[in-house]
Amino acid sequence: MNSAMIEILDTTLRDGAQAEGISFSIKDKLNVVRALDDLGISWIEAGNPGSNPKDAEFFPLAAKLTLRHAKLCAFGPTRRPNIKTAEDPQLLNLLASGAAALSIFGKSWDLHVTEVLRVSAEENLAMIGDTIAFLKAQGRQVFFDTEHFFDGWKANPQYALAAVKTASDAGADRIVLCDTNGGSLPGEIAAAVTAAAAHLGLSRDGTGGTFPFLGIHAHNDAGLAAANTIAAIEAGCGHVQGTLAGFGERCGNACLAALIPTLELKLGKTCLPKGKLTRISELTRLVAEVANVPLPASMPYVGSSAFSHKGGMHSDGVLKVSKSFEHIEPDLVGNSRHLLMSEVGGRSAIAERAKKIAPSITRDHPAAAALAEKLKTLEASGLAYEGADASFELLVRRELGSYKPFFTILAYRVMNEHPTGQFIACSHAWVKVLVDGQDEVAAAEGYGPVHALDGALRRALVRFYPQLEQVRLTDYKVRVIDGGSATAAKVRVLIESTDGPNSWTTLGASEDIIDASRTALTDSIEYKLIGDEERK
């Protein structure tokens, strides 16, 4: 591995699975492996086969996958105190996993040795050395996770370094220095990595290259996992561990979706095969979806807000010179620029978005000025368009006179009832629509008033527009705008819809939550029908 190469190990399926609220099924785990392999990750730490039946069942299934880039790694502890390695069931389970490498964790902080494991300092070192030597004798690659190394180094540097030297002498293929509690500072990380390298007799060449042998595993409890990882790399670590979306116990692990672009685009390192970096946004979102955890919009590089601009001066500047308000081009990481529509957005942003419908519009066009004024008025009444692109596009079409409604709701009615002890739908809706001079009436029941209204509206329209059978709602959010009015408060409803290949968001606002929902539902259907017609 040359000095510019950084080896990446993703531990989403092991350390990430320890995050609160995350529970991967075996199918989920296999899907995550495929996604990480598609990205070009070198190693996937996929679980501890000795800790639970699910992980034990997973590894034989994963062995059948055809992986192009990644190799699987199984995780487990050193042998138990005062037992032979060949008799330790956890080590035997690791060997039975068939994984290409085995990650072994052991203690390097004397506090943990005496107070948690409750063994002697000598026995702990013997556990480390015996375990690695035994697994190496079975022909496996062995990675040693030096648990609590940085806290141990600060408390008793001689013992922490002795643990590292023991693992190295036993034949470990990687020595991974772990900031397990996540509380170290970048300067401390750099000093400890330098000390470990010197203790192992490693020396840097004139190019300042990294040591593939040394790795870093940082947690984010002080918000410094990324900074600490970079400090470790600059001090010589050539192997990096983290989780793609930052999942992990407590405050999470180093987020690889933020680290990898920084290492490749700013430090000139190579972490992924050529051409793979542009897929990091897509695949990070996929992994978050599999985990059923919303990806923070503000996540660097890959979040939906990473290249979003709301202020008028920002939008105007980035359209003239992208680097004026963006540190990289969004397409380098497979993301895209997003100009948010709001009362502070400015005419440049409005014109840029309106060009999708009317290419001749510029920031000085009368329509851009009219839209800017209308946007301010509508936002003052509670309609915030920055998260509802589809509704904003419909607003532009209406302002330009290019909007032709596909249907009109003539009347609708929603009723609720709650029968005691009966588990049945409790809401009913009735809708009358007009399409091309024809009336259509439909009714539906649902588990709530919006569910029933959505069902009745689709049922009334599907005879005219069969493609609506493909549309489903994927998210529904309600925000109270003026809470001081209590139950009479105006609310804003955001609805996200999809037809499979495409997704879009619409909104409505009213003191009546049902009517706000009706507006958002109507916009969603109109947006779908307009898109289908234009694609034809």
N, C-alpha and C positions, 0 to 999 in steps of 0.2 A: 504494500500500500504506500503510495507516494505521499509526500508531505502535505499535499492539498486535499487528500482524501479523508473524509470523516465517515466512520462506520456507524450506521444508525440501528439501534434496537428499539422497537416499539413494544411497550408493555401494557397496552390498552386492555388486553384480555386477562392480565394478571393484576398488576397494580391498579389499572384503571377500573377493573371490576370491583375493587374494594371501595370505590366512591359511593357515598350515600345515594340511594335511589337507582343504582344501576344493577341489573341482573340479566346477564346474557344467557339465552338458551343455547343449546348446542348448534342449532341452525344459525343463530345470531353470530356465534363465534366463527363458524365457517365463512359466513358472509364478510366478517371483519377481516379474516385472513385473506380472502380474495381481494378486498379493497386495498389492503396494505401491500399485497404483492403487486397489484396493478400500479401502485404509486412507485414501486421500486425499492421499498424498505429492505435492508439487508437481513435483519433478524426480527422474528416475531416471538416474543416471550408469551406463550399461549396458555399458561396456567400451571397449577401444582397438582399433578396426578395423584399425589399421596394425601391430599387434603380433602377431596370430595369425589363422589362417584361420577359427577358430570365431567370433570376434567379427565378422569381416567377413561371415560367413554369417548371423549372428544379426540384424543390423540390418534387412535387407530383410524378414525374417520378422516382426520386431517391428513394422515399419511397417504390417503388415496387421491388427494388433490394434486393437480398438475400446476406447480408453482414455477414461474419463470425467473423470479428474482430473489424471493425470500426463502430463508430456512427457519424451521421451527426450533424453539428453545423451551425446555421444560424447567420448572423452578422448584427448588426445595431446600431444606436446611442441611447443615452438616450432620454427621452422625450424632446420635444421642449420647449423653455422657456414659462412660463406662460400659460401652457395648461395642462389639466388633462391627466394622463396616459391612462385612458380608452378611451380617445378621440383621441389619437395620431395615425394617420394611419400607421406610420412606425412600431410601436409596435404591432399593430393589424396584420400587414403583417407578422411579425416575428412569432407570435403565430399561424397564419394560415399555416405557412410553414410545421408544423408537425415535425420539427427537434427535436432531443432528447435534445439538449442543445442550449442556445441562448447566443451568445457573444455580450456583450454590451460595446461600447467604450464611455468613458467620459473624460473630461479634468481634469488634475491634476497640470498643470502649470498655475499660475495666469496670466501670459502674455496672454495665449490663452483665458482665461476666460474673461478678460476685453477688449482685443484688437481684438479677432477673433469672439468669441461668443457674446461679448458685453453685458454680463449680470453681475450681482453682484456676488461676491464670495459666498454669502449665497445661491443665487438661483441655482448656478451650483451644489453645494452640495445637494440641495434639488432635483435637476433633477436626480442625481446619485441614491440617496436613494429611491426616489419614484419609479423610473423605475425598480430597482432590486426587491423591495418589491412587486410591482404589478405583475411582471413576476413569481416570486416565488409563489405568491398566486394562480397562474394558474397551479401550479404543475410542473414547468419546472426547469431544471438545468440551472443556470445562471453563465457565466464566465464574469468577469468584466475586460476589457482591460483598464488599467490606462494609458491613452495616454500621452506621453511626461513626464512620471514619473521622469526619471533621470534628465532631464533638469529642471523640476519643483523642484525636490529635491535640486539641486544645487542653484537655484535662491531663493526659499522660501520653505525650508524643512517643516515648520509647515503646510503650506497649502497642499503640496503634500501628507503628511502623513494623513492629515484630510480627503482627498479624499479617500485614502485607507481604513481608519477606517469607513467612512460612508458606503462604499460598503460592508465591512465586517459585520457591524451592521445590514444592510438591508437583509443579508442572502446569499450573493454571495457564490457560491460553489468553485470558483477559483478567486484569485486576481492575474492578470497578469501584471507585471511591464514592461512597454514598453519603449525601447530606440528608439523612433519614428524617430528622426532625424539621428540616427546611428552614433553620434559623441562622445559618451562617451568612457572612457578608462576602462580597466578591474578593476583597483583599485577603481574607482568611482562606478562601478557597484556593487562590493562586499560590499562597505561601505553602499550604499543605500539599498541593499537587507537586510543587517544586521539591519539597522535602521527601515525598515518596519516591519521586524519580531519582533523586540523588541516592537515597537509601538502597534502591535497586540497581544502582550503577548505570542508569540510563543517561545518555548524553545527547544533546541536540546538535545537529549539524549546522553548518553555516547558513542554511536557509531557514533556520528556526522551525524545522518540521515537527510534527507531532509524533507521539509514541502510540502506535496502534495497540500496544500492550495495555495501556492505561485508559480507563474509562471514567465517566462521570454520570452520576444518577442523582439529580437534584429535585427536591420537593419545594413547594411554593408557599410555605407557611409565612414567610416574611415578604412575599411578593417579588422574590429575587431569583426564582428558578432559572429564568432565561439568562439573566446577567451572570449568575453563578456558573452556568454551563459555559458561557462564552469565556469567562475568566479561566475556567479549567482548560478549555481548548487552547487559549493563548499561552497557558503555562505548560502545555504539552499533551493533553489528553486527545487521543485520536478515535475514541469510541464513545458515543453519546447514547444515553437512554432517556426515554420520555414517553409520553402518550400523545397520539396525533392531535386530539382535541383538548389536551390538558387534563383529562379525567384522572382522578386519583384520590387516595384517602385524604381526609381533612380538606386542605386547600388545593389539592391536586398536585400533579407532577409537572415537570418542564413540558411546555406545549410545543410539540414538534412542528405543528403547522405555522407557528411564529418563528421558531428557531431555524428551521431548514432554509426558508427564504433569506433570512439574515445571513446565515453562513455562506450560502451560495452567491447571493447578489451583492453583499457588502464586504465579506471577508475572502471571497474568491475560493471557497472550499467546494469540494464536490461531495454531495451527500446522496444524490439520486442519479439513476441513469439519464443520459442526455434526453431532453424533451419531456421529462416527467414532471418537472416543477409546475408546468401549466395546468396540471390536473389536481394540484393540492387543494384548491378551494372545493372543487366538486367532490373529491373523495373524503375530505374532512367532514363535509356536510352529510355525506352518506353514512359515515361511521357514527356521527351524532344521531342521525335518524334511526339507525339500528339500535343504538343505546336508549332511544326514546328520551333524549335529553336535548332541550333547545340549545342550539349553538349561539353563544352571545353575539349579538349584532356588532359589538365593538371589538370582537377578536381581531388582532392585527392580521393583516394580509388577506384573510379568508372570510371575515365577517361581512355581513351584508352592508354594514355602515363603514367598512374600512376605507372606501373611496367615495363616500357620500358627502355632498356639499350642500349646505343650507343657506349660509350667508350670501347675500347678493355679491359682495366684493370677491368672495371666494369662488363662487360659480363663474363670475366674469373672468377672473384671473386664470382659473384652471382651463377654461375654454381657449384662452389666448396662448398660454404657455403652461402645459400640464405640470411641470415641475415647480411651478410657483406655489402650489398647494398640495402636491402629492410627492412623496419621497421615492416612489417607483411607479412605473406604468402598470396599471391593474392587470393587463393581460399577461404579464410575466408570471403571475400566480393563478391565472384562470379566473380572475375576478373582473368586475366591470365598474366603471364610473357611474354614479347615480346622483343626479341633480334633484334635490328635494324641492317639492313645490310647497311653498309657504309664503306668508306675508312678508318675510324677510329675504326671500329667495332672489328677487331682482328679475329684470326683464330678460337678461341674457339666458338665465336658466329656463325661463318660460319659453323663450324663442327656440332654444335647443330642443326642448321636449316637443314643442308644437311642430317642428320640422318633420316629424314622423308622419304627420297628417297633411301638412301644407309646407312643402320644402321651401317655398319662397319667403317664409316669415323670417324676419330678422328682429333684433332687439328694438329697432326703431320703427317697426311696423305698427300701425295703429292697433291691430289686434293684440299685439304683445302688451301694449299699454293698457288696453281695455281688460285683458285677462289679469294683469297685475292688480288693477283696482278691484276687480270682481273677487279675486282671491282674498284680498284683505278683508272685504266685506263678509265673505262666506266663512273665513276663519274666525272672524269676530263672533259669528253666530254658532260656532262649534264644529264646523266642517274643516278638519285638518287633513290636508291631502298628501302630506309627506309620506304616509305609509299606504296610500291607496292610489297607485298609479292608474289603474283601470278607470276609476271614477274621474280622475283628473283628465284622462284622455277623452272621456265622454263630455266633460265640461268644455274642453277645447273645441270639440266638434259642434257642440251647441252654440258656442260663441261665434264660430266661423260659418254657421248656417249649413254645415254639411251633415247634420245629424237627422236621421230619419228613424223614428221609433218603429220597432218590429211589432209592438203590441201596446195596448192600453189597458190598464186595470180599471174597469168601470166601477167595481165595488168589491169589498171583501169583508169577511166577518170571522172573528176568532173567539172561541169559547173555551173555558176551562171548567173541569169538574173533577173532583177527587173522591171517587167511591172508596169507602172504608174497607180495608182488607183485600182489595182486588188489585192484582198486578196487571193492569191494562193501561193502554194509552189514555191519558187524561185530558188531552187537548184536541179540539176539532176546528178545522178551518174551512171556509167556503169562499171561492173566488169566482168572479165573472170577468172575463177578458174579451177584448175586441181585437181581431186580427183580420186585416184586409176586408173589413165590412162584415165579418162573421163573428157572432157571439159564441162563446164557449163557457160553460159553467162546470166547475169541478169541486170536489170536496175531498178532504183527507183527514186522518187522525194522526197524532204524533205524541211523543213523550214530553212535549212542551209546546207552547204556542208558536214559536218560530219554526220548530220542526214540522208542525202541522201546516203552517202557512207555506213553507217551502215545498212540501209535498203536494198541496193543492195547486199551487202556481205551476209547478212542473207538469202535473197531470192535465191542467187546462191547456198548456202550450205544446205538449209533446206531439199532438196530432198534426200540428202545423210544422213543428221543428223537431223531427225525430232525434237529431243529434244531441238534444238535451238529455237523453238517456245516459250519455257518457259523463255528464257533469256531476260532480259531488262536492260538498263543502268539506274543507280540511281544517278550518279553524274559525272560531267565532269569538270575538272579544267585545266587551262592553266597558266603556270608560265614562264615569260620571263627570260632567263638565263643571257644574256649579253645585257642589255638595251642600252649600248653605240652604238650598231650596228643599232639602230632604227628599221626600218621595215625589215631589213635583219637579225635581231637578232635570235639566236637559242631559241626555246621554248621547254618546257617540258609539256607533256600532261599526266594527270592522269585520268583514267576511272574506276569508280566503277560499277560492274555488279552484278546481282543477278538472281538466278533461283527459288527463293522462300525460300527454306531452307538454302541456302548458299549464301555468298557474297564474292567477291574478287576484288582486285585492280591491275590494270596493267598500264604500262607507255610506252611512246615513246618520243624521242627527235629528233628534226631536225630544220633546218632553215625554212622548209616548214611545216606549222601547219597542213595541210591536211595529209602529209606523217607521221608526228608524231602521228596523230590520227589513221591513218591506222595501224601503228605498235601496238599501244595500243589495238585497236579493234581486231586485229589478235591474239595477246597474250590472250585476254579475251576469245575468242572462243576456242583456243587451250587448255587453262587451263580447261575450262568446259568439253571438250571432253575427255581429259586425266583423269579427275576425274571420269567421268561417266564410262569409260572403266575399271578403277581400282576398282571401287565399284562393277562392275559385277563379 
